[in-house]
Amino acid sequence: MKAIGYQTAGAITAPNALEDITLAEPTATGFDLLVEVKAISVNPVDTKIRASSSAPAGEYKIIGWDAVGVVKAVGENVSLFNVGDEVWYAGDISRSGSYAQYQLVDERIVGHKPKSLTYAQAAALPLTGITAWEILFDRLGLPQDGSATDARILIIGAAGGVGSIITQLAVKLTGAEVIGTASRPESTAWVQKLGADAVIDHTKSLSGELANIGITDVTHVISLTQTDQHFDEIVQVLKPQGKLALIDDPKGPLDVMKLKRKSLSLHWELMFTRSLYQTEDMVAQHHLLNRLSALIDTGELQSTFGEHYGTINAQNLIKAHAQIESGKAIGKIVLEGFSQ
């Protein structure tokens, strides 16, 4: 099968940063599906792993954690899918990724692809969708029935990939007042389009920006970017007994003692945790991906598809990695199909 991999971690400008290679097609056993990959999207985690983690000597590392495809074979323990099913998933960071024609993935972290989306449109969503869902409903414990009418959620970085899904889910399902942050006119307009009740500028004082719209505190903060820079302001604007969730990698240590006086709680989210540790509730990702599919097919959620970079090959993936590392990507970068 065709695949794109690398041997030595490094800059995307380095020779052989990503290479077109040929590998043996894997075999499905146990809970695994063998998926023929139709489309993928590229995430910041792809670039971080490529830059920092080399393959074992003499081998190639295959990365990629967003895929849509068709089930070609199933392991003996599979019960949730059949051959021919169209599926979507983000996969397992400890296994071979989606930059390949065929991929093995545990059925418990796979969902049925939304019927209303193309392969490319659907590929933009699994990783960010899972992350957003788990933050809101697993980490913060917010309700899905619209009953959180006394909650006020501040989403820092609401215009990004994860933020765009969190904003939509929070607006559609929780009943909370939703305040997003953005810093540019186009990103502010995007967050408003997603349904946020208000949008403030995260380059300015969060407490000051909230005061300007008549809000003194919030019950939940979801920090998706630059948490270390905003930490003191987050503590200030959170209501006593409030909750902070984050996904980014702060550049310096966070002084959690600052949370004590208000009895604030801290919640980390990593969407790979369930698959990495084979948790008892691992199948929750299967169920939430199916729920996201239903919300998309009923028109309640929209895709964050941004740009189509052509077929899945090393040259196009190098361009995609460079664009993501530039910080100028708008929406998700998607690639589709392998050249014959």
Solvent accessible surface area in square Angstrom, and as a share of the most:
residue,aa,sasa,rsa
1,M,44,0.20
2,K,75,0.32
3,A,1,0.01
4,I,3,0.01
5,G,0,0.00
6,Y,0,0.00
7,Q,69,0.31
8,T,102,0.59
9,A,25,0.20
10,G,26,0.25
11,A,59,0.46
12,I,15,0.07
13,T,124,0.72
14,A,42,0.32
15,P,122,0.77
16,N,100,0.51
17,A,8,0.06
18,L,7,0.03
19,E,41,0.18
20,D,95,0.49
21,I,24,0.12
22,T,111,0.64
23,L,62,0.31
24,A,91,0.70
25,E,91,0.41
26,P,36,0.23
27,T,104,0.60
28,A,15,0.11
29,T,80,0.46
30,G,17,0.16
31,F,77,0.32
32,D,16,0.08
33,L,0,0.00
34,L,9,0.04
35,V,0,0.00
36,E,40,0.18
37,V,5,0.03
38,K,57,0.24
39,A,0,0.00
40,I,0,0.00
41,S,0,0.00
42,V,2,0.01
43,N,3,0.01
44,P,76,0.48
45,V,32,0.19
46,D,0,0.00
47,T,10,0.06
48,K,114,0.48
49,I,36,0.18
50,R,4,0.01
51,A,49,0.38
52,S,87,0.56
53,S,37,0.24
54,S,60,0.38
55,A,13,0.10
56,P,87,0.55
57,A,106,0.82
58,G,73,0.71
59,E,95,0.43
60,Y,74,0.28
61,K,57,0.24
62,I,12,0.06
63,I,1,0.00
64,G,0,0.00
65,W,4,0.01
66,D,0,0.00
67,A,0,0.00
68,V,0,0.00
69,G,0,0.00
70,V,22,0.12
71,V,0,0.00
72,K,92,0.39
73,A,35,0.27
74,V,56,0.32
75,G,5,0.05
76,E,135,0.60
77,N,74,0.38
78,V,24,0.14
79,S,96,0.62
80,L,60,0.30
81,F,8,0.03
82,N,109,0.56
83,V,94,0.54
84,G,45,0.43
85,D,33,0.17
86,E,75,0.34
87,V,0,0.00
88,W,1,0.00
89,Y,1,0.00
90,A,1,0.01
91,G,2,0.02
92,D,15,0.08
93,I,49,0.25
94,S,77,0.50
95,R,87,0.32
96,S,70,0.45
97,G,2,0.01
98,S,1,0.01
99,Y,0,0.00
100,A,2,0.02
101,Q,46,0.21
102,Y,48,0.18
103,Q,9,0.04
104,L,36,0.18
105,V,3,0.02
106,D,13,0.07
107,E,3,0.01
108,R,56,0.21
109,I,2,0.01
110,V,0,0.00
111,G,0,0.00
112,H,69,0.31
113,K,19,0.08
114,P,0,0.00
115,K,182,0.77
116,S,71,0.46
117,L,25,0.13
118,T,76,0.44
119,Y,54,0.20
120,A,7,0.06
121,Q,65,0.29
122,A,0,0.00
123,A,0,0.00
124,A,0,0.00
125,L,6,0.03
126,P,0,0.00
127,L,21,0.10
128,T,6,0.03
129,G,1,0.01
130,I,1,0.00
131,T,8,0.04
132,A,0,0.00
133,W,17,0.06
134,E,1,0.00
135,I,0,0.00
136,L,0,0.00
137,F,20,0.08
138,D,57,0.29
139,R,65,0.24
140,L,3,0.01
141,G,54,0.52
142,L,13,0.06
143,P,45,0.28
144,Q,70,0.31
145,D,111,0.57
146,G,30,0.29
147,S,69,0.45
148,A,8,0.07
149,T,107,0.62
150,D,116,0.60
151,A,7,0.05
152,R,55,0.20
153,I,0,0.00
154,L,0,0.00
155,I,0,0.00
156,I,0,0.00
157,G,13,0.12
158,A,0,0.00
159,A,30,0.23
160,G,38,0.37
161,G,28,0.27
162,V,20,0.11
163,G,0,0.00
164,S,2,0.01
165,I,3,0.01
166,I,0,0.00
167,T,0,0.00
168,Q,6,0.03
169,L,0,0.00
170,A,0,0.00
171,V,51,0.29
172,K,103,0.44
173,L,14,0.07
174,T,0,0.00
175,G,33,0.32
176,A,11,0.08
177,E,65,0.29
178,V,0,0.00
179,I,0,0.00
180,G,0,0.00
181,T,0,0.00
182,A,3,0.03
183,S,51,0.33
184,R,117,0.43
185,P,112,0.70
186,E,96,0.43
187,S,12,0.08
188,T,38,0.22
189,A,55,0.43
190,W,70,0.24
191,V,0,0.00
192,Q,106,0.47
193,K,140,0.59
194,L,9,0.04
195,G,33,0.32
196,A,14,0.11
197,D,92,0.48
198,A,24,0.19
199,V,29,0.17
200,I,8,0.04
201,D,31,0.16
202,H,33,0.15
203,T,99,0.58
204,K,124,0.52
205,S,57,0.37
206,L,1,0.00
207,S,26,0.17
208,G,30,0.29
209,E,28,0.12
210,L,2,0.01
211,A,67,0.52
212,N,120,0.62
213,I,75,0.38
214,G,66,0.63
215,I,17,0.09
216,T,126,0.73
217,D,35,0.18
218,V,0,0.00
219,T,21,0.12
220,H,21,0.09
221,V,0,0.00
222,I,0,0.00
223,S,0,0.00
224,L,20,0.10
225,T,48,0.28
226,Q,84,0.37
227,T,0,0.00
228,D,46,0.24
229,Q,118,0.52
230,H,16,0.07
231,F,9,0.04
232,D,87,0.45
233,E,42,0.19
234,I,0,0.00
235,V,21,0.12
236,Q,109,0.48
237,V,2,0.01
238,L,1,0.01
239,K,86,0.37
240,P,79,0.50
241,Q,145,0.65
242,G,5,0.04
243,K,68,0.29
244,L,0,0.00
245,A,0,0.00
246,L,0,0.00
247,I,48,0.24
248,D,25,0.13
249,D,104,0.54
250,P,32,0.20
251,K,184,0.78
252,G,29,0.28
253,P,140,0.88
254,L,33,0.16
255,D,71,0.37
256,V,78,0.45
257,M,130,0.58
258,K,89,0.38
259,L,10,0.05
260,K,146,0.62
261,R,230,0.84
262,K,52,0.22
263,S,77,0.49
264,L,15,0.08
265,S,40,0.26
266,L,57,0.28
267,H,41,0.18
268,W,128,0.45
269,E,7,0.03
270,L,96,0.48
271,M,8,0.03
272,F,6,0.02
273,T,47,0.27
274,R,19,0.07
275,S,3,0.02
276,L,70,0.35
277,Y,162,0.62
278,Q,101,0.45
279,T,41,0.24
280,E,184,0.83
281,D,68,0.35
282,M,2,0.01
283,V,49,0.28
284,A,27,0.21
285,Q,1,0.01
286,H,11,0.05
287,H,104,0.47
288,L,8,0.04
289,L,0,0.00
290,N,42,0.21
291,R,90,0.33
292,L,4,0.02
293,S,9,0.06
294,A,52,0.40
295,L,10,0.05
296,I,13,0.06
297,D,58,0.30
298,T,97,0.56
299,G,63,0.60
300,E,67,0.30
301,L,11,0.06
302,Q,69,0.31
303,S,26,0.17
304,T,7,0.04
305,F,74,0.31
306,G,28,0.27
307,E,78,0.35
308,H,85,0.38
309,Y,49,0.19
310,G,28,0.27
311,T,52,0.30
312,I,4,0.02
313,N,37,0.19
314,A,8,0.06
315,Q,120,0.53
316,N,25,0.13
317,L,0,0.00
318,I,57,0.29
319,K,108,0.46
320,A,0,0.00
321,H,0,0.00
322,A,46,0.36
323,Q,51,0.22
324,I,27,0.14
325,E,86,0.38
326,S,57,0.37
327,G,69,0.66
328,K,153,0.65
329,A,38,0.29
330,I,124,0.63
331,G,40,0.38
332,K,15,0.07
333,I,2,0.01
334,V,0,0.00
335,L,0,0.00
336,E,59,0.26
337,G,26,0.25
338,F,22,0.09
339,S,62,0.40
340,Q,207,0.92
